[in-house]
Amino acid sequence: MLETQQYQCPYCGELAEVVLDLSGGDQTYIEDCPVCCRPILFDLRSDGVDWSLDVRREDD
C-alpha cells in the first residue's frame, strides 16, 4: 500500500514528493530534503485506510 504525497520542506520551502508505505502502520523517520539536504522529520499516522503526514524540522 504505497501513496505518493507532496510536502513542503520546513527549511527551504521547496516542494518535494515522498512515497509512503501505509502497510507499516504509524512511523516516524528522518529523510534529507532533496533540495537543501537538511534533515526532515516525517511523522506518518496510518490505520491502513486513513492516514496523515506531519513534516517538521528535526530541531523542532
Backbone as CSV, one residue per row, in Angstrom:
resi,resn,N_x,N_y,N_z,CA_x,CA_y,CA_z,C_x,C_y,C_z
1,MET,0.831,-1.173,0.000,0.000,0.000,0.000,0.881,1.244,0.000
2,LEU,1.199,1.713,-1.176,2.053,2.888,-1.314,1.229,4.097,-1.747
3,GLU,1.534,5.223,-1.173,0.906,6.501,-1.527,2.021,7.499,-1.817
4,THR,1.787,8.378,-2.757,2.713,9.464,-3.043,2.131,10.745,-2.477
5,GLN,2.936,11.509,-1.756,2.464,12.736,-1.119,3.466,13.862,-1.366
6,GLN,2.954,15.008,-1.747,3.794,16.191,-1.873,3.890,16.860,-0.511
7,TYR,5.044,17.443,-0.218,5.238,18.169,1.032,6.136,19.369,0.774
8,GLN,6.136,20.297,1.713,6.983,21.477,1.620,8.079,21.363,2.662
9,CYS,9.321,21.529,2.239,10.454,21.447,3.160,10.305,22.544,4.220
10,PRO,10.399,22.184,5.503,10.273,23.188,6.563,11.492,24.101,6.686
11,TYR,12.561,23.805,5.965,13.761,24.639,5.984,13.782,25.610,4.806
12,CYS,13.762,25.076,3.583,13.939,25.912,2.396,12.625,26.257,1.703
13,GLY,11.540,25.581,2.052,10.238,25.883,1.488,9.949,25.258,0.136
14,GLU,10.891,24.522,-0.413,10.687,23.890,-1.716,9.716,22.716,-1.609
15,LEU,8.952,22.501,-2.679,8.063,21.348,-2.739,8.844,20.112,-3.156
16,ALA,8.514,18.995,-2.540,9.142,17.718,-2.873,8.064,16.642,-2.744
17,GLU,8.419,15.430,-3.095,7.465,14.337,-3.072,8.080,13.153,-2.330
18,VAL,7.252,12.470,-1.560,7.706,11.305,-0.815,6.739,10.157,-1.090
19,VAL,7.264,8.931,-1.113,6.442,7.732,-1.245,6.260,7.155,0.148
20,LEU,5.000,6.974,0.549,4.672,6.480,1.886,4.225,5.032,1.814
21,ASP,4.741,4.202,2.709,4.310,2.809,2.830,3.299,2.739,3.962
22,LEU,2.023,2.696,3.626,0.961,2.712,4.629,0.764,1.367,5.315
23,SER,1.368,0.313,4.801,1.182,-1.014,5.381,1.943,-1.184,6.698
24,GLY,2.862,-0.274,7.008,3.663,-0.398,8.224,3.059,0.250,9.447
25,GLY,1.859,0.810,9.336,1.244,1.482,10.482,1.928,2.812,10.767
26,ASP,1.852,3.246,12.031,2.463,4.517,12.423,3.976,4.442,12.299
27,GLN,4.566,5.519,11.750,6.009,5.550,11.540,6.536,6.955,11.777
28,THR,7.712,7.044,12.344,8.436,8.304,12.468,9.843,8.050,11.938
29,TYR,10.267,8.871,10.989,11.589,8.664,10.398,12.121,9.992,9.865
30,ILE,13.399,10.010,9.545,14.064,11.211,9.053,14.570,10.959,7.635
31,GLU,14.300,11.928,6.754,14.848,11.918,5.396,15.405,13.301,5.121
32,ASP,16.451,13.358,4.340,17.025,14.651,3.959,16.215,15.284,2.836
33,CYS,16.083,16.600,2.872,15.428,17.345,1.795,16.237,17.133,0.513
34,PRO,15.574,16.828,-0.598,16.305,16.630,-1.854,16.879,17.928,-2.422
35,VAL,16.478,19.079,-1.886,16.968,20.361,-2.384,18.084,20.906,-1.491
36,CYS,17.791,21.075,-0.186,18.779,21.709,0.706,19.548,20.703,1.573
37,CYS,19.166,19.422,1.513,19.858,18.324,2.203,19.778,18.390,3.729
38,ARG,18.858,19.161,4.280,18.724,19.225,5.739,17.744,18.146,6.195
39,PRO,17.913,17.631,7.420,17.090,16.512,7.894,15.662,16.938,8.247
40,ILE,14.689,16.226,7.682,13.264,16.480,7.911,12.686,15.301,8.672
41,LEU,11.903,15.588,9.695,11.229,14.560,10.472,9.856,14.307,9.873
42,PHE,9.609,13.091,9.459,8.314,12.673,8.917,7.600,11.870,9.993
43,ASP,6.367,12.260,10.281,5.555,11.565,11.278,4.291,11.089,10.563
44,LEU,4.249,9.806,10.235,3.145,9.212,9.490,2.249,8.453,10.454
45,ARG,0.967,8.752,10.413,-0.034,8.046,11.211,-0.973,7.352,10.237
46,SER,-1.101,6.032,10.382,-1.899,5.266,9.442,-2.548,4.083,10.141
47,ASP,-3.829,3.872,9.828,-4.505,2.674,10.317,-4.777,1.707,9.169
48,GLY,-4.121,1.949,8.044,-4.293,1.103,6.871,-5.298,1.651,5.875
49,VAL,-6.217,2.512,6.339,-7.216,3.120,5.461,-7.024,4.637,5.436
50,ASP,-7.151,5.243,6.590,-6.942,6.681,6.726,-5.515,6.938,7.178
51,TRP,-4.951,8.057,6.736,-3.585,8.368,7.136,-3.377,9.875,7.156
52,SER,-2.349,10.295,7.878,-1.954,11.706,7.907,-0.435,11.772,8.006
53,LEU,0.118,12.833,7.436,1.563,13.026,7.435,1.874,14.406,7.987
54,ASP,2.746,14.451,8.981,3.228,15.706,9.543,4.722,15.794,9.215
55,VAL,5.129,16.917,8.652,6.525,17.139,8.261,7.040,18.342,9.025
56,ARG,8.160,18.155,9.738,8.711,19.281,10.514,10.220,19.188,10.583
57,ARG,10.795,20.296,11.058,12.247,20.364,11.235,12.682,19.373,12.303
58,GLU,13.864,18.841,12.139,14.385,17.894,13.127,14.589,18.578,14.483
59,ASP,14.893,19.867,14.491,15.190,20.564,15.745,13.953,21.188,16.391
60,ASP,12.751,20.909,15.863,11.509,21.407,16.486,11.088,20.552,17.647
